[in-house]
């Protein structure tokens, strides 16, 4: 075993256990565990030829994406995982925020490029015959973006040890084996996909089938004959509607947001084991798991959970992030006392399960798994011309803005135009899907904050 080379050791051990077993399948292309390990090592050797520490990867999920991500980490460089479908200006801002020096992207055939996507001279020459991997450099970190109360995209820093610890923790309560095909339809810039759709299956000799996202998920389940399927609530809704569950399916794992009970019941009616999981990027996606018909979550082994006096859930363990990129002050608050302060609230049941009573009130969790900062969104919308006040809520799975105009004669058409322009700049993740114009001031609490319960009751629940 090589000290501090957690991903390298993880892949080497898997290749030794199941050398010829199919590890990854992507369309008609498939590779063994030995081939995956060899390809990752070759990519790592190639990456060690170049000076610099921080590499961004963006592109559709694929085998090459996986090799580039793992190889970059094994080389000792940090990898920054970015959503491929973001508007160019938003993506550019994230690259700058994470101090990216290099880019690997599908549009450049994953040839190493500089931070402005200009291909580096001779980077396409990746023949590493005769060269050896320098394991003394250790492994790089993994940076992914999440929303906080005051920021849309804050980069959380995970170590390779975090990822391996999370995979081992999931193994303590959830099983899969060498005969399983785990379909991964969620983009791999998300921790839920990396953990449940890549690391956990590879820890068990299963085959990872790389999917093509929500648009093709019903075709992919049948094409790959998946036996295990990690999905978001939005995917569960779609698959239920189109009858997209294949007959070979044995386990469905729903994560990233709360899933409506009717979709879970639909899964169980088919004889499928349906699970919901609780986690966060800051915990490497790993806290607990529960069957769809159970109350609360059973903690994974190695996860230490306590409840603060005010009911906040605090999490400790080897899967907790290193911190937030370039923000030591916010990191010290989030990791105060050596545990992660989730800003979720809950309690323990009589049998020791963790019951989640309320999620972070500063965020809106969408069925797609995206998290939206309420405060930032409301502030940005209120700064648009002609808007005196606004409150953004999720209702009936729609991100809805209730707008109070400066000029009471302004109609909804004007604000629809403003919101369309706002959506175009922000991208699909934060798209305001519905607007309501109010000629009255929005209900507030004694502290001056919007009273969301009264707002929903007045403007949405009655419609």
One Martini backbone bead per residue (centre of mass of N, CA, C, O) as a GRO file, in nm:
protein
  463
    1UNK     BB    1   0.097   0.036   0.021
    2UNK     BB    2   0.036   0.379  -0.045
    3UNK     BB    3   0.084   0.656   0.103
    4UNK     BB    4  -0.166   0.883   0.023
    5UNK     BB    5  -0.298   0.668  -0.212
    6UNK     BB    6  -0.618   0.604  -0.233
    7UNK     BB    7  -0.699   0.570  -0.532
    8UNK     BB    8  -0.474   0.389  -0.621
    9UNK     BB    9  -0.530   0.159  -0.418
   10UNK     BB   10  -0.822   0.112  -0.497
   11UNK     BB   11  -0.763   0.029  -0.799
   12UNK     BB   12  -0.548  -0.187  -0.752
   13UNK     BB   13  -0.726  -0.377  -0.584
   14UNK     BB   14  -0.947  -0.419  -0.798
   15UNK     BB   15  -0.755  -0.533  -1.021
   16UNK     BB   16  -0.668  -0.782  -0.848
   17UNK     BB   17  -0.955  -0.909  -0.805
   18UNK     BB   18  -1.080  -0.799  -1.118
   19UNK     BB   19  -0.915  -0.788  -1.397
   20UNK     BB   20  -1.150  -0.903  -1.624
   21UNK     BB   21  -1.363  -0.737  -1.525
   22UNK     BB   22  -1.618  -0.537  -1.580
   23UNK     BB   23  -1.622  -0.183  -1.514
   24UNK     BB   24  -1.689  -0.028  -1.795
   25UNK     BB   25  -1.975   0.117  -1.969
   26UNK     BB   26  -2.000   0.283  -2.305
   27UNK     BB   27  -2.212   0.171  -2.476
   28UNK     BB   28  -1.989  -0.037  -2.663
   29UNK     BB   29  -1.782   0.038  -2.447
   30UNK     BB   30  -1.530  -0.166  -2.272
   31UNK     BB   31  -1.373  -0.230  -1.945
   32UNK     BB   32  -1.151  -0.332  -1.728
   33UNK     BB   33  -0.998  -0.311  -1.429
   34UNK     BB   34  -0.711  -0.316  -1.544
   35UNK     BB   35  -0.753  -0.099  -1.763
   36UNK     BB   36  -0.836   0.128  -1.578
   37UNK     BB   37  -0.579   0.142  -1.413
   38UNK     BB   38  -0.382   0.185  -1.651
   39UNK     BB   39  -0.514   0.447  -1.761
   40UNK     BB   40  -0.481   0.617  -1.504
   41UNK     BB   41  -0.174   0.599  -1.485
   42UNK     BB   42  -0.112   0.722  -1.760
   43UNK     BB   43  -0.246   0.992  -1.706
   44UNK     BB   44  -0.071   1.065  -1.458
   45UNK     BB   45   0.200   1.070  -1.601
   46UNK     BB   46   0.126   1.286  -1.805
   47UNK     BB   47   0.053   1.511  -1.593
   48UNK     BB   48   0.349   1.519  -1.459
   49UNK     BB   49   0.482   1.691  -1.697
   50UNK     BB   50   0.321   1.932  -1.567
   51UNK     BB   51   0.292   2.228  -1.453
   52UNK     BB   52   0.084   2.252  -1.191
   53UNK     BB   53  -0.237   2.203  -0.991
   54UNK     BB   54  -0.506   2.304  -1.157
   55UNK     BB   55  -0.792   2.109  -1.285
   56UNK     BB   56  -1.040   2.124  -1.524
   57UNK     BB   57  -1.359   1.947  -1.574
   58UNK     BB   58  -1.557   1.924  -1.886
   59UNK     BB   59  -1.831   1.708  -1.965
   60UNK     BB   60  -1.963   1.444  -2.057
   61UNK     BB   61  -2.020   1.152  -1.955
   62UNK     BB   62  -1.736   0.920  -1.949
   63UNK     BB   63  -1.460   0.739  -1.972
   64UNK     BB   64  -1.265   0.977  -2.013
   65UNK     BB   65  -1.360   1.137  -1.773
   66UNK     BB   66  -1.281   0.932  -1.556
   67UNK     BB   67  -0.978   0.914  -1.622
   68UNK     BB   68  -0.916   1.214  -1.586
   69UNK     BB   69  -1.002   1.244  -1.295
   70UNK     BB   70  -0.832   1.016  -1.162
   71UNK     BB   71  -0.555   1.087  -1.290
   72UNK     BB   72  -0.524   1.368  -1.169
   73UNK     BB   73  -0.523   1.284  -0.873
   74UNK     BB   74  -0.286   1.075  -0.891
   75UNK     BB   75  -0.073   1.299  -0.990
   76UNK     BB   76  -0.134   1.553  -0.763
   77UNK     BB   77  -0.375   1.701  -0.874
   78UNK     BB   78  -0.625   1.914  -0.893
   79UNK     BB   79  -0.983   1.880  -0.927
   80UNK     BB   80  -1.237   2.048  -1.125
   81UNK     BB   81  -1.586   2.021  -1.120
   82UNK     BB   82  -1.789   2.096  -1.409
   83UNK     BB   83  -2.057   2.209  -1.562
   84UNK     BB   84  -2.115   2.176  -1.902
   85UNK     BB   85  -2.411   2.353  -1.915
   86UNK     BB   86  -2.301   2.615  -1.868
   87UNK     BB   87  -2.258   2.916  -1.909
   88UNK     BB   88  -1.969   3.057  -2.003
   89UNK     BB   89  -1.955   3.286  -1.784
   90UNK     BB   90  -2.003   3.108  -1.541
   91UNK     BB   91  -1.768   2.915  -1.583
   92UNK     BB   92  -1.544   3.127  -1.580
   93UNK     BB   93  -1.594   3.210  -1.284
   94UNK     BB   94  -1.526   2.934  -1.157
   95UNK     BB   95  -1.235   2.909  -1.258
   96UNK     BB   96  -1.136   3.160  -1.108
   97UNK     BB   97  -1.223   3.081  -0.818
   98UNK     BB   98  -1.031   2.802  -0.847
   99UNK     BB   99  -0.756   2.857  -0.987
  100UNK     BB  100  -0.725   2.770  -1.280
  101UNK     BB  101  -0.472   2.630  -1.517
  102UNK     BB  102  -0.638   2.389  -1.637
  103UNK     BB  103  -0.794   2.202  -1.921
  104UNK     BB  104  -1.051   1.942  -1.955
  105UNK     BB  105  -1.225   1.885  -2.264
  106UNK     BB  106  -1.435   1.766  -2.506
  107UNK     BB  107  -1.383   2.000  -2.719
  108UNK     BB  108  -1.053   1.901  -2.688
  109UNK     BB  109  -1.028   1.590  -2.644
  110UNK     BB  110  -0.873   1.602  -2.363
  111UNK     BB  111  -0.664   1.817  -2.410
  112UNK     BB  112  -0.441   2.001  -2.275
  113UNK     BB  113  -0.520   2.321  -2.134
  114UNK     BB  114  -0.560   2.623  -2.066
  115UNK     BB  115  -0.770   2.848  -1.902
  116UNK     BB  116  -0.856   2.936  -2.222
  117UNK     BB  117  -0.850   2.661  -2.403
  118UNK     BB  118  -0.551   2.633  -2.493
  119UNK     BB  119  -0.352   2.427  -2.637
  120UNK     BB  120  -0.082   2.258  -2.542
  121UNK     BB  121   0.218   2.197  -2.625
  122UNK     BB  122   0.233   1.847  -2.673
  123UNK     BB  123  -0.026   1.730  -2.515
  124UNK     BB  124  -0.106   1.501  -2.732
  125UNK     BB  125   0.154   1.354  -2.623
  126UNK     BB  126   0.079   1.037  -2.442
  127UNK     BB  127   0.345   0.882  -2.440
  128UNK     BB  128   0.473   0.676  -2.146
  129UNK     BB  129   0.696   0.507  -2.224
  130UNK     BB  130   0.927   0.445  -1.953
  131UNK     BB  131   0.751   0.567  -1.740
  132UNK     BB  132   0.687   0.681  -1.402
  133UNK     BB  133   0.513   0.696  -1.119
  134UNK     BB  134   0.497   0.954  -0.873
  135UNK     BB  135   0.390   0.882  -0.546
  136UNK     BB  136   0.528   1.112  -0.365
  137UNK     BB  137   0.315   1.342  -0.441
  138UNK     BB  138   0.057   1.229  -0.419
  139UNK     BB  139  -0.272   1.359  -0.393
  140UNK     BB  140  -0.531   1.518  -0.499
  141UNK     BB  141  -0.802   1.717  -0.513
  142UNK     BB  142  -1.163   1.775  -0.488
  143UNK     BB  143  -1.369   2.007  -0.667
  144UNK     BB  144  -1.687   2.139  -0.570
  145UNK     BB  145  -2.014   2.274  -0.609
  146UNK     BB  146  -2.210   2.488  -0.387
  147UNK     BB  147  -2.460   2.604  -0.189
  148UNK     BB  148  -2.523   2.892   0.008
  149UNK     BB  149  -2.660   3.147   0.173
  150UNK     BB  150  -2.426   3.361   0.020
  151UNK     BB  151  -2.386   3.142  -0.231
  152UNK     BB  152  -2.396   2.974  -0.521
  153UNK     BB  153  -2.067   2.899  -0.564
  154UNK     BB  154  -1.900   2.679  -0.357
  155UNK     BB  155  -1.590   2.543  -0.291
  156UNK     BB  156  -1.530   2.213  -0.218
  157UNK     BB  157  -1.284   2.015  -0.039
  158UNK     BB  158  -1.172   1.703  -0.139
  159UNK     BB  159  -1.036   1.405  -0.067
  160UNK     BB  160  -0.936   1.090  -0.141
  161UNK     BB  161  -1.007   0.986   0.140
  162UNK     BB  162  -1.300   1.070   0.143
  163UNK     BB  163  -1.401   0.890  -0.094
  164UNK     BB  164  -1.316   0.614   0.024
  165UNK     BB  165  -1.465   0.638   0.292
  166UNK     BB  166  -1.748   0.663   0.165
  167UNK     BB  167  -1.754   0.392   0.015
  168UNK     BB  168  -1.715   0.219   0.272
  169UNK     BB  169  -1.965   0.321   0.420
  170UNK     BB  170  -2.181   0.230   0.219
  171UNK     BB  171  -2.102  -0.078   0.241
  172UNK     BB  172  -2.226  -0.118   0.537
  173UNK     BB  173  -2.553  -0.090   0.407
  174UNK     BB  174  -2.478  -0.143   0.096
  175UNK     BB  175  -2.526  -0.368  -0.177
  176UNK     BB  176  -2.297  -0.509  -0.419
  177UNK     BB  177  -2.182  -0.683  -0.721
  178UNK     BB  178  -2.040  -0.853  -0.995
  179UNK     BB  179  -2.346  -0.870  -1.133
  180UNK     BB  180  -2.370  -0.571  -1.139
  181UNK     BB  181  -2.549  -0.284  -1.286
  182UNK     BB  182  -2.455   0.059  -1.265
  183UNK     BB  183  -2.642   0.326  -1.334
  184UNK     BB  184  -2.522   0.661  -1.451
  185UNK     BB  185  -2.724   0.950  -1.514
  186UNK     BB  186  -2.549   1.142  -1.357
  187UNK     BB  187  -2.354   1.388  -1.341
  188UNK     BB  188  -2.000   1.381  -1.240
  189UNK     BB  189  -2.006   1.672  -1.084
  190UNK     BB  190  -2.153   1.498  -0.871
  191UNK     BB  191  -2.140   1.336  -0.571
  192UNK     BB  192  -2.359   1.122  -0.607
  193UNK     BB  193  -2.229   0.997  -0.863
  194UNK     BB  194  -1.944   0.937  -0.759
  195UNK     BB  195  -2.035   0.750  -0.528
  196UNK     BB  196  -2.292   0.567  -0.642
  197UNK     BB  197  -2.174   0.557  -0.965
  198UNK     BB  198  -1.853   0.467  -0.888
  199UNK     BB  199  -1.706   0.396  -0.616
  200UNK     BB  200  -1.897   0.181  -0.499
  201UNK     BB  201  -1.898  -0.022  -0.737
  202UNK     BB  202  -1.579  -0.053  -0.752
  203UNK     BB  203  -1.566  -0.183  -0.455
  204UNK     BB  204  -1.751  -0.456  -0.585
  205UNK     BB  205  -1.720  -0.538  -0.901
  206UNK     BB  206  -1.888  -0.370  -1.065
  207UNK     BB  207  -2.076  -0.222  -1.326
  208UNK     BB  208  -2.034   0.080  -1.499
  209UNK     BB  209  -2.295   0.270  -1.640
  210UNK     BB  210  -2.293   0.526  -1.871
  211UNK     BB  211  -2.499   0.779  -1.895
  212UNK     BB  212  -2.726   1.049  -2.063
  213UNK     BB  213  -2.941   1.126  -1.878
  214UNK     BB  214  -3.269   1.220  -1.863
  215UNK     BB  215  -3.342   1.203  -2.173
  216UNK     BB  216  -3.220   0.872  -2.174
  217UNK     BB  217  -3.298   0.687  -1.927
  218UNK     BB  218  -3.516   0.486  -2.043
  219UNK     BB  219  -3.314   0.360  -2.248
  220UNK     BB  220  -3.072   0.283  -2.058
  221UNK     BB  221  -3.204   0.074  -1.874
  222UNK     BB  222  -3.248  -0.130  -2.117
  223UNK     BB  223  -2.969  -0.139  -2.251
  224UNK     BB  224  -2.807  -0.222  -1.968
  225UNK     BB  225  -2.962  -0.379  -1.755
  226UNK     BB  226  -3.013  -0.264  -1.483
  227UNK     BB  227  -2.980  -0.323  -1.114
  228UNK     BB  228  -2.872  -0.028  -1.046
  229UNK     BB  229  -3.022   0.305  -0.938
  230UNK     BB  230  -2.911   0.630  -0.931
  231UNK     BB  231  -3.136   0.903  -0.833
  232UNK     BB  232  -3.352   1.152  -0.873
  233UNK     BB  233  -3.664   1.275  -0.830
  234UNK     BB  234  -3.695   1.360  -1.129
  235UNK     BB  235  -3.636   1.075  -1.240
  236UNK     BB  236  -3.859   0.926  -1.090
  237UNK     BB  237  -4.092   1.076  -1.223
  238UNK     BB  238  -4.029   1.000  -1.517
  239UNK     BB  239  -4.017   0.685  -1.494
  240UNK     BB  240  -4.308   0.655  -1.396
  241UNK     BB  241  -4.449   0.787  -1.645
  242UNK     BB  242  -4.283   0.590  -1.874
  243UNK     BB  243  -4.200   0.313  -1.780
  244UNK     BB  244  -3.851   0.293  -1.723
  245UNK     BB  245  -3.838   0.014  -1.580
  246UNK     BB  246  -3.657  -0.255  -1.567
  247UNK     BB  247  -3.665  -0.599  -1.485
  248UNK     BB  248  -3.361  -0.614  -1.352
  249UNK     BB  249  -3.428  -0.434  -1.128
  250UNK     BB  250  -3.338  -0.404  -0.764
  251UNK     BB  251  -3.212  -0.103  -0.718
  252UNK     BB  252  -3.300   0.216  -0.565
  253UNK     BB  253  -3.137   0.543  -0.542
  254UNK     BB  254  -3.236   0.830  -0.364
  255UNK     BB  255  -3.112   1.167  -0.415
  256UNK     BB  256  -3.054   1.529  -0.326
  257UNK     BB  257  -3.366   1.486  -0.246
  258UNK     BB  258  -3.684   1.479  -0.181
  259UNK     BB  259  -3.912   1.209  -0.220
  260UNK     BB  260  -4.198   1.127  -0.321
  261UNK     BB  261  -4.390   0.867  -0.214
  262UNK     BB  262  -4.523   0.769  -0.486
  263UNK     BB  263  -4.250   0.685  -0.622
  264UNK     BB  264  -4.163   0.476  -0.413
  265UNK     BB  265  -4.416   0.297  -0.434
  266UNK     BB  266  -4.374   0.225  -0.733
  267UNK     BB  267  -4.116   0.067  -0.689
  268UNK     BB  268  -4.220  -0.143  -0.476
  269UNK     BB  269  -4.446  -0.263  -0.666
  270UNK     BB  270  -4.201  -0.405  -0.841
  271UNK     BB  271  -3.986  -0.527  -0.622
  272UNK     BB  272  -3.808  -0.293  -0.538
  273UNK     BB  273  -3.540  -0.158  -0.383
  274UNK     BB  274  -3.600   0.133  -0.188
  275UNK     BB  275  -3.393   0.429  -0.150
  276UNK     BB  276  -3.282   0.672   0.080
  277UNK     BB  277  -3.051   0.949   0.096
  278UNK     BB  278  -2.807   1.112   0.312
  279UNK     BB  279  -2.636   1.417   0.214
  280UNK     BB  280  -2.325   1.593   0.124
  281UNK     BB  281  -2.064   1.738  -0.005
  282UNK     BB  282  -1.920   1.781   0.282
  283UNK     BB  283  -1.970   1.438   0.314
  284UNK     BB  284  -1.936   1.291   0.038
  285UNK     BB  285  -2.256   1.197   0.035
  286UNK     BB  286  -2.229   1.086   0.352
  287UNK     BB  287  -2.461   0.942   0.613
  288UNK     BB  288  -2.745   0.795   0.513
  289UNK     BB  289  -3.004   0.525   0.520
  290UNK     BB  290  -3.330   0.431   0.367
  291UNK     BB  291  -3.608   0.295   0.340
  292UNK     BB  292  -3.900   0.397   0.206
  293UNK     BB  293  -4.067   0.261   0.476
  294UNK     BB  294  -3.889   0.434   0.665
  295UNK     BB  295  -3.779   0.601   0.959
  296UNK     BB  296  -3.530   0.739   0.853
  297UNK     BB  297  -3.171   0.705   0.916
  298UNK     BB  298  -2.902   0.503   0.870
  299UNK     BB  299  -2.596   0.502   0.969
  300UNK     BB  300  -2.298   0.495   0.864
  301UNK     BB  301  -2.011   0.374   0.897
  302UNK     BB  302  -1.816   0.641   1.046
  303UNK     BB  303  -2.063   0.807   1.133
  304UNK     BB  304  -2.096   1.109   1.325
  305UNK     BB  305  -2.388   1.192   1.512
  306UNK     BB  306  -2.536   1.500   1.623
  307UNK     BB  307  -2.735   1.711   1.844
  308UNK     BB  308  -2.807   2.012   1.893
  309UNK     BB  309  -2.986   2.222   2.088
  310UNK     BB  310  -3.141   2.337   1.814
  311UNK     BB  311  -3.127   2.059   1.612
  312UNK     BB  312  -2.870   2.038   1.475
  313UNK     BB  313  -2.679   1.867   1.243
  314UNK     BB  314  -2.386   1.675   1.323
  315UNK     BB  315  -2.078   1.583   1.142
  316UNK     BB  316  -1.854   1.302   1.151
  317UNK     BB  317  -1.549   1.204   0.977
  318UNK     BB  318  -1.354   1.094   0.698
  319UNK     BB  319  -1.574   1.245   0.489
  320UNK     BB  320  -1.491   1.521   0.561
  321UNK     BB  321  -1.403   1.796   0.452
  322UNK     BB  322  -1.144   2.028   0.436
  323UNK     BB  323  -1.307   2.266   0.281
  324UNK     BB  324  -1.314   2.591   0.167
  325UNK     BB  325  -1.218   2.773  -0.083
  326UNK     BB  326  -1.068   3.058   0.023
  327UNK     BB  327  -1.246   3.018   0.326
  328UNK     BB  328  -1.166   3.009   0.647
  329UNK     BB  329  -1.407   3.137   0.795
  330UNK     BB  330  -1.634   2.952   0.688
  331UNK     BB  331  -1.497   2.687   0.765
  332UNK     BB  332  -1.483   2.731   1.078
  333UNK     BB  333  -1.794   2.727   1.104
  334UNK     BB  334  -1.867   2.457   0.958
  335UNK     BB  335  -1.611   2.309   1.145
  336UNK     BB  336  -1.690   2.337   1.426
  337UNK     BB  337  -1.537   2.110   1.640
  338UNK     BB  338  -1.485   1.893   1.391
  339UNK     BB  339  -1.769   1.950   1.256
  340UNK     BB  340  -2.048   1.941   1.053
  341UNK     BB  341  -2.269   2.207   0.978
  342UNK     BB  342  -2.567   2.159   0.807
  343UNK     BB  343  -2.851   2.320   0.873
  344UNK     BB  344  -2.995   2.084   0.968
  345UNK     BB  345  -3.291   1.924   1.116
  346UNK     BB  346  -3.324   1.694   1.406
  347UNK     BB  347  -3.354   1.342   1.513
  348UNK     BB  348  -3.381   1.069   1.723
  349UNK     BB  349  -3.491   0.774   1.740
  350UNK     BB  350  -3.552   0.508   1.942
  351UNK     BB  351  -3.359   0.327   1.726
  352UNK     BB  352  -3.127   0.549   1.612
  353UNK     BB  353  -3.242   0.720   1.398
  354UNK     BB  354  -3.233   0.971   1.149
  355UNK     BB  355  -3.436   1.256   1.161
  356UNK     BB  356  -3.564   1.475   0.916
  357UNK     BB  357  -3.724   1.792   0.961
  358UNK     BB  358  -3.511   2.018   0.837
  359UNK     BB  359  -3.383   2.201   0.603
  360UNK     BB  360  -3.201   2.437   0.489
  361UNK     BB  361  -3.342   2.761   0.496
  362UNK     BB  362  -3.131   2.897   0.277
  363UNK     BB  363  -3.243   2.669   0.087
  364UNK     BB  364  -3.320   2.524  -0.234
  365UNK     BB  365  -3.450   2.208  -0.324
  366UNK     BB  366  -3.440   2.034  -0.605
  367UNK     BB  367  -3.532   1.754  -0.792
  368UNK     BB  368  -3.239   1.761  -0.943
  369UNK     BB  369  -3.034   1.861  -0.683
  370UNK     BB  370  -3.038   2.147  -0.671
  371UNK     BB  371  -2.905   2.445  -0.517
  372UNK     BB  372  -3.056   2.741  -0.369
  373UNK     BB  373  -3.008   3.070  -0.295
  374UNK     BB  374  -3.228   3.277  -0.160
  375UNK     BB  375  -3.086   3.546  -0.096
  376UNK     BB  376  -2.945   3.588  -0.369
  377UNK     BB  377  -3.190   3.570  -0.554
  378UNK     BB  378  -3.359   3.799  -0.430
  379UNK     BB  379  -3.149   4.020  -0.468
  380UNK     BB  380  -3.121   4.005  -0.778
  381UNK     BB  381  -3.420   4.055  -0.847
  382UNK     BB  382  -3.450   4.332  -0.688
  383UNK     BB  383  -3.235   4.474  -0.896
  384UNK     BB  384  -3.437   4.486  -1.097
  385UNK     BB  385  -3.617   4.665  -1.299
  386UNK     BB  386  -3.918   4.739  -1.112
  387UNK     BB  387  -3.833   4.595  -0.837
  388UNK     BB  388  -3.909   4.600  -0.492
  389UNK     BB  389  -3.990   4.288  -0.446
  390UNK     BB  390  -3.895   3.941  -0.349
  391UNK     BB  391  -3.994   3.588  -0.361
  392UNK     BB  392  -3.844   3.262  -0.338
  393UNK     BB  393  -3.999   2.948  -0.429
  394UNK     BB  394  -4.106   2.613  -0.375
  395UNK     BB  395  -4.379   2.489  -0.589
  396UNK     BB  396  -4.462   2.215  -0.737
  397UNK     BB  397  -4.154   2.206  -0.849
  398UNK     BB  398  -4.142   2.527  -0.867
  399UNK     BB  399  -3.970   2.811  -0.941
  400UNK     BB  400  -4.090   3.094  -0.758
  401UNK     BB  401  -4.184   3.440  -0.821
  402UNK     BB  402  -4.271   3.702  -0.604
  403UNK     BB  403  -4.380   4.024  -0.721
  404UNK     BB  404  -4.306   4.369  -0.648
  405UNK     BB  405  -4.382   4.658  -0.785
  406UNK     BB  406  -4.319   4.985  -0.826
  407UNK     BB  407  -4.527   4.987  -1.058
  408UNK     BB  408  -4.862   4.905  -1.043
  409UNK     BB  409  -4.905   4.902  -1.372
  410UNK     BB  410  -4.743   4.668  -1.405
  411UNK     BB  411  -4.710   4.375  -1.576
  412UNK     BB  412  -4.626   4.047  -1.632
  413UNK     BB  413  -4.479   4.080  -1.906
  414UNK     BB  414  -4.240   4.248  -1.808
  415UNK     BB  415  -4.129   4.028  -1.603
  416UNK     BB  416  -4.094   3.800  -1.801
  417UNK     BB  417  -3.868   3.940  -1.957
  418UNK     BB  418  -3.670   3.972  -1.722
  419UNK     BB  419  -3.654   3.668  -1.645
  420UNK     BB  420  -3.553   3.562  -1.915
  421UNK     BB  421  -3.282   3.713  -1.897
  422UNK     BB  422  -3.191   3.589  -1.634
  423UNK     BB  423  -3.197   3.289  -1.724
  424UNK     BB  424  -2.989   3.314  -1.957
  425UNK     BB  425  -2.746   3.377  -1.757
  426UNK     BB  426  -2.780   3.128  -1.547
  427UNK     BB  427  -2.945   2.894  -1.636
  428UNK     BB  428  -3.114   2.599  -1.566
  429UNK     BB  429  -3.067   2.574  -1.255
  430UNK     BB  430  -3.212   2.889  -1.199
  431UNK     BB  431  -3.490   2.872  -1.317
  432UNK     BB  432  -3.761   3.068  -1.350
  433UNK     BB  433  -4.091   2.925  -1.394
  434UNK     BB  434  -4.253   3.136  -1.207
  435UNK     BB  435  -4.488   3.417  -1.187
  436UNK     BB  436  -4.595   3.669  -0.943
  437UNK     BB  437  -4.802   3.954  -0.913
  438UNK     BB  438  -4.794   4.203  -0.654
  439UNK     BB  439  -4.969   4.486  -0.508
  440UNK     BB  440  -4.858   4.381  -0.241
  441UNK     BB  441  -4.711   4.333   0.033
  442UNK     BB  442  -4.518   4.109   0.178
  443UNK     BB  443  -4.509   3.891   0.408
  444UNK     BB  444  -4.383   3.919   0.748
  445UNK     BB  445  -4.185   3.909   1.003
  446UNK     BB  446  -4.062   4.055   1.285
  447UNK     BB  447  -3.758   4.056   1.143
  448UNK     BB  448  -3.842   4.112   0.814
  449UNK     BB  449  -3.884   3.852   0.696
  450UNK     BB  450  -4.012   3.637   0.504
  451UNK     BB  451  -4.330   3.469   0.500
  452UNK     BB  452  -4.359   3.179   0.342
  453UNK     BB  453  -4.618   3.051   0.442
  454UNK     BB  454  -4.802   3.296   0.372
  455UNK     BB  455  -4.724   3.323   0.076
  456UNK     BB  456  -4.815   3.043  -0.017
  457UNK     BB  457  -5.108   3.065   0.084
  458UNK     BB  458  -5.183   3.328  -0.085
  459UNK     BB  459  -5.047   3.256  -0.393
  460UNK     BB  460  -5.060   2.915  -0.421
  461UNK     BB  461  -5.255   2.720  -0.259
  462UNK     BB  462  -5.523   2.856  -0.400
  463UNK     BB  463  -5.446   2.764  -0.718
   0.00000   0.00000   0.00000
